[in-house]
Amino acid sequence: QLQLVESGGGLVQPGGSLRLSCAASGFSLNFYAIAWFRQAPGKEREGVSCISSGGSTNYIDSVKGRFTISRDNAKNTVYLQMNSLKPEDTAVYYCAVTLNPDYSDYEGYDFWGQGTQVTVSS
């Protein structure tokens, strides 16, 4: 069964850190670009960060310098290290994959995980 499974979400205080994981099963991530998206209550889903098959990365301005995306092809897993978390980072976070060569085109991602909740609150 092909699937992406996110983990690592939870409740954290402002200024804290979390590391999200996106593990693939049933297929290899090696040739895919992977992105992290988030959707807050009442808001549209937005692309947060992405990484190409070659390791190039892209971030939206609001998370630059705080979030780091990385991939471990040997573990078939992608990570999102989130530091200096803010209440506005609260959302359900999803990972998704694409074979689109334009990995920074968030519209091109077409296979999704189920999401993991991140809540930043004191």
C-alpha positions as CSV (number, residue, x, y, z in Angstrom):
1,Q,0.0,0.0,0.0
2,L,1.4,3.4,-1.0
3,Q,1.3,5.9,1.7
4,L,2.9,8.9,3.4
5,V,2.7,9.0,7.2
6,E,3.4,12.2,9.1
7,S,4.4,12.2,12.8
8,G,6.0,14.5,15.4
9,G,3.2,17.0,15.9
10,G,2.0,18.1,19.3
11,L,1.5,20.9,21.7
12,V,4.5,23.3,22.3
13,Q,5.0,26.6,23.9
14,P,5.9,29.7,21.8
15,G,9.6,29.7,21.2
16,G,9.7,25.9,21.3
17,S,10.7,23.4,18.7
18,L,9.3,20.3,17.0
19,R,10.5,18.0,14.3
20,L,8.0,16.6,11.9
21,S,8.7,13.4,10.0
22,C,7.1,12.2,6.8
23,A,7.7,8.5,6.1
24,A,6.9,6.8,2.8
25,S,5.9,3.2,2.5
26,G,5.3,1.2,-0.6
27,F,7.5,3.4,-2.8
28,S,10.8,5.1,-2.8
29,L,11.1,8.9,-2.2
30,N,14.4,9.1,-4.0
31,F,13.1,10.5,-7.3
32,Y,10.4,12.7,-5.8
33,A,10.3,16.3,-4.6
34,I,8.5,16.5,-1.2
35,A,6.7,19.5,0.3
36,W,5.3,20.4,3.7
37,F,1.9,22.2,3.7
38,R,-0.2,23.5,6.5
39,Q,-3.8,24.4,7.1
40,A,-5.0,26.4,10.0
41,P,-8.6,26.5,11.0
42,G,-10.6,28.8,8.7
43,K,-7.7,29.3,6.3
44,E,-6.6,27.9,3.0
45,R,-3.9,25.3,2.9
46,E,-0.5,26.8,2.1
47,G,2.8,25.4,1.0
48,V,5.5,25.9,3.7
49,S,8.7,24.3,2.4
50,C,9.8,21.9,-0.3
51,I,12.9,19.9,-1.2
52,S,13.8,18.6,-4.6
53,S,15.1,15.1,-5.4
54,G,18.6,16.7,-5.5
55,G,18.2,18.4,-2.2
56,S,17.5,22.0,-3.2
57,T,15.1,23.7,-0.8
58,N,12.5,26.4,-0.7
59,Y,10.7,28.2,2.1
60,I,7.9,30.7,2.4
61,D,9.0,34.0,3.9
62,S,7.2,33.5,7.2
63,V,9.3,30.4,8.2
64,K,12.7,31.3,6.7
65,G,15.4,31.1,9.3
66,R,13.1,29.1,11.7
67,F,12.2,25.9,9.7
68,T,14.6,23.5,8.0
69,I,13.5,20.8,5.6
70,S,15.7,17.8,5.0
71,R,15.5,14.3,3.5
72,D,17.1,11.0,4.4
73,N,16.7,8.7,1.4
74,A,18.1,5.7,3.2
75,K,15.3,6.0,5.7
76,N,12.8,7.0,3.0
77,T,11.8,9.9,5.2
78,V,11.6,13.7,5.0
79,Y,11.8,16.0,8.1
80,L,10.7,19.5,9.0
81,Q,12.7,20.9,11.9
82,M,10.6,23.8,13.3
83,N,12.3,26.2,15.7
84,S,11.2,29.4,17.4
85,L,7.6,28.4,16.9
86,K,4.9,31.0,17.0
87,P,1.1,30.7,17.7
88,E,0.5,31.5,14.0
89,D,2.3,28.3,13.1
90,T,-0.6,26.4,14.6
91,A,-2.1,24.1,11.9
92,V,-2.4,20.6,10.6
93,Y,0.8,19.9,8.7
94,Y,0.8,17.6,5.7
95,C,3.5,16.2,3.5
96,A,3.1,15.6,-0.2
97,V,5.1,14.4,-3.2
98,T,5.5,15.3,-6.8
99,L,7.5,14.2,-9.9
100,N,7.0,17.7,-11.3
101,P,10.5,19.1,-12.1
102,D,9.4,22.5,-10.8
103,Y,9.5,21.4,-7.2
104,S,8.6,24.8,-5.9
105,D,5.3,24.8,-7.7
106,Y,3.1,23.8,-4.8
107,E,0.1,23.3,-7.1
108,G,1.9,20.3,-8.6
109,Y,1.9,18.1,-5.4
110,D,-0.6,15.3,-5.8
111,F,-0.1,12.5,-3.3
112,W,-0.7,13.4,0.4
113,G,-0.4,12.1,3.9
114,Q,-3.1,12.4,6.5
115,G,-1.5,15.2,8.5
116,T,-0.3,15.9,12.0
117,Q,-1.5,18.6,14.3
118,V,0.9,21.3,15.6
119,T,-0.4,23.6,18.3
120,V,1.7,26.5,19.6
121,S,0.2,27.9,22.7
122,S,1.2,28.9,26.2
